[in-house]
Amino acid sequence: MKSRYLPVIALLLLVLAPLVLPTFQITLLNYIGLYTLVVLGLVLLTGVGGMTSFGQAAFVGLGAYTSAYLTTTAQLPEWLQWAAGSPWLALLIGLVLTAVVALLLGAMTLRLSGHYLPLGTIAWGISLYYVFGTLTSLGGHTGVSGLPSVELFGIVLDKGEKMFYLIWAILVVAIVITRNLLNSREGRAIRALKGGQLMAEAMGVNTFRSKLVIFLISALFASLSGWLYAHTQRFVNPTPFGLSMGIDYLFMALIGGVATVWGALLGAGILTMLKQWLQDLLPILFGSDGQYETIVFGLLIVLMMQKAPGGLFPMLSSLVPARFRQRKEISINSNAESLPRRELPKSGQLILEACEVTRRFGGLVANNNMSLQVHAGEIVALIGPNGAGKSTMFNQLSAVDTPSDGEVKFLGQSLKGKTSREVASMGMSRTFQHVKLLPTMSVLENVAIGAHLRGNKGVLSSALHMEREEEQRLLKEAAYQLERVGLGEYLHEEAGSLALGQQRILEIARALCSDPCLLLLDEPAAGLRYLEKQALGDLLRKLRSEGMAILLVEHDMDFVMGLVDRIVVMEFGEKIAEGLPVEIQTNPRVLEAYLGGAE
Ligand SMILES: Nc1ncnc2c1ncn2[C@@H]1O[C@H](COP(=O)(O)OP(=O)(O)OP(=O)(O)O)[C@@H](O)[C@H]1O
């Protein structure tokens, strides 16, 4: 069976379900749909973005209580009376309120790292829970009852069977927009958050904004789920919005497979069914006093996490025959309009200037009074023995790090106070000594991250797939740069499956994708074979002839001597020599310090 028929069959089953299944099963399916919506947000936030949140249940509560308050309070304050009694207006207000709260909480907590972020989510999760339980206008711990049913196209959705269609229709839309978003320029930036933030910033991605975007989307999904829940139950109290439910949502994500959209559905389904099944079975086995299901449930979760740490969805999909599992190749439209190019500075123009740069790490001086210049149409090498301070210097030059003293100027502008993102937008691009790519993403998508600043379509257009024209242009550029560096036959491979040398070349393609006027290459020839080094040398010569300025750190002296125009030599953080390759090769200080006296 062709896999493209699967969504049609799934939709058909969804339409038929309320007609053939008993009410109890529909109630379970409703819960699965409601939970999946929340877990989908966690897939974005935790699975893709790498940020663990225990507080999603509080956003569910925000959506539920906003609607409960607005649709049941007899005497609303005058300024809110326009919204009284309408679940749809309450939904709108709930989403706006959730967005405001999420942006505030996100601004406060998303800069936290390590275990502080999950602790932060626990803190605000508990706070909101207590607000729901203690406000008398929200019914305290007793809650609010008598919520009206939702009405849609004149049909009153007053039964679980009817709400089923609304819940699952909203879930299907949420899944589609999540998948659209992830397969876009914005999505690549989001997917770079987990493990690639330094690289992404150097490619011009505002990583804090990307974090905030997924935090906001996950909160909105949760709030929407809360609204649906409130009008399905027509009653709310604080219990389903506490920390324990927040943990359950996280379990669902982990069990299903936190990194995949379908894992959300599987996790929510399994956990809901499992709880139900244990609640029915255990009292028969052990009697009804004592909550044995909590213990059994906990043990099963630990077991599942040991046997399938990535979640059940990836484990189950690995059982599917390989021909059905093949990654869908991204199509590249060769007729897409090419992206505009930056006008390169005139050959010989001063591009980069380091003026007496010093960088201290405590007592260690990694760079001491370092000055160097790079001009358009010139390749300069920065060489020196291990630990001389070359990579530290690269970080000062590209604004990844800030000099303790001295100044770096790029295109005549001081980089003081500038972020690596701003520097990238000015036309500087770089590769890293320790390759920084996203190993499970395709080679093409990795390189397309380099073109981030050359597109401008935002989250909404991405979610609605209205950025396809721009996306085609970005992908065409990525494919062109990959052809150019000789990786054209690997476009659709996983980047992590390339040999290390090829991964370095991939980084050059990614840097070129940003259309820079200055390239900083950290050990580009490391791990390359002889012919690959020759091809790299030819490429860099071609770039130089086009007017590109190139600064490279390299240990392979044969490669450097035959390629570059000038060499700057470092030792113990200081410049010990500068000149043409022939001069450096015969410089006694360099021979002694760096080449150890060898010819
Ligand atoms: N963040 C840091 N904190 C403390 N010390 C650091 C830091 N980064 C670099 N150093 C130290 O600065 C010195 C220079 O390191 P750097 O990596 O810049 O040298 P390098 O010339 O690039 O070496 P290699 O060729 O081995 O990569 C080393 O002694 C290193 O331990």
The ligand as an SDF file (V2000), in Angstrom:
LIG
                    3D

 31 33  0  0  0  0  0  0  0  0999 V2000
   37.1820   29.4540   27.0830 N   0  0  0  0  0  0  0  0  0  0  0  0
   38.4320   29.2580   27.4990 C   0  0  0  0  0  0  0  0  0  0  0  0
   38.7140   29.2900   28.8170 N   0  0  0  0  0  0  0  0  0  0  0  0
   39.9810   29.1030   29.2580 C   0  0  0  0  0  0  0  0  0  0  0  0
   41.0360   28.8900   28.4570 N   0  0  0  0  0  0  0  0  0  0  0  0
   40.8120   28.8520   27.1350 C   0  0  0  0  0  0  0  0  0  0  0  0
   39.5050   29.0300   26.5850 C   0  0  0  0  0  0  0  0  0  0  0  0
   39.5980   28.9310   25.2310 N   0  0  0  0  0  0  0  0  0  0  0  0
   40.8970   28.7030   24.9490 C   0  0  0  0  0  0  0  0  0  0  0  0
   41.6090   28.6540   26.0930 N   0  0  0  0  0  0  0  0  0  0  0  0
   43.0510   28.4540   26.1900 C   0  0  0  0  0  0  0  0  0  0  0  0
   43.6720   29.3770   25.3170 O   0  0  0  0  0  0  0  0  0  0  0  0
   44.8100   28.8090   24.7260 C   0  0  0  0  0  0  0  0  0  0  0  0
   44.7080   28.9480   23.2190 C   0  0  0  0  0  0  0  0  0  0  0  0
   43.7300   28.0120   22.7480 O   0  0  0  0  0  0  0  0  0  0  0  0
   43.2590   27.9620   21.2380 P   0  0  0  0  0  0  0  0  0  0  0  0
   42.2520   26.8840   21.1260 O   0  0  0  0  0  0  0  0  0  0  0  0
   42.8750   29.3180   20.7980 O   0  0  0  0  0  0  0  0  0  0  0  0
   44.5980   27.5260   20.4990 O   0  0  0  0  0  0  0  0  0  0  0  0
   44.7820   27.0280   19.0070 P   0  0  0  0  0  0  0  0  0  0  0  0
   45.9810   27.7180   18.4800 O   0  0  0  0  0  0  0  0  0  0  0  0
   43.5470   27.1830   18.2500 O   0  0  0  0  0  0  0  0  0  0  0  0
   45.1200   25.4980   19.2590 O   0  0  0  0  0  0  0  0  0  0  0  0
   44.8280   24.2420   18.2790 P   0  0  0  0  0  0  0  0  0  0  0  0
   45.6750   24.4030   17.0800 O   0  0  0  0  0  0  0  0  0  0  0  0
   45.2320   23.0610   19.1140 O   0  0  0  0  0  0  0  0  0  0  0  0
   43.3910   24.2790   18.0100 O   0  0  0  0  0  0  0  0  0  0  0  0
   44.8910   27.3640   25.1950 C   0  0  0  0  0  0  0  0  0  0  0  0
   45.8140   27.3080   26.2710 O   0  0  0  0  0  0  0  0  0  0  0  0
   43.5000   27.0740   25.6780 C   0  0  0  0  0  0  0  0  0  0  0  0
   43.4900   26.1220   26.6930 O   0  0  0  0  0  0  0  0  0  0  0  0
  1  2  1  0
  2  3  1  0
  2  7  2  0
  3  4  2  0
  4  5  1  0
  5  6  2  0
  6  7  1  0
  6 10  1  0
  7  8  1  0
  8  9  2  0
  9 10  1  0
 10 11  1  0
 11 12  1  0
 11 30  1  0
 12 13  1  0
 13 14  1  0
 13 28  1  0
 14 15  1  0
 15 16  1  0
 16 17  2  0
 16 18  1  0
 16 19  1  0
 19 20  1  0
 20 21  2  0
 20 22  1  0
 20 23  1  0
 23 24  1  0
 24 25  2  0
 24 26  1  0
 24 27  1  0
 28 29  1  0
 28 30  1  0
 30 31  1  0
M  END
$$$$
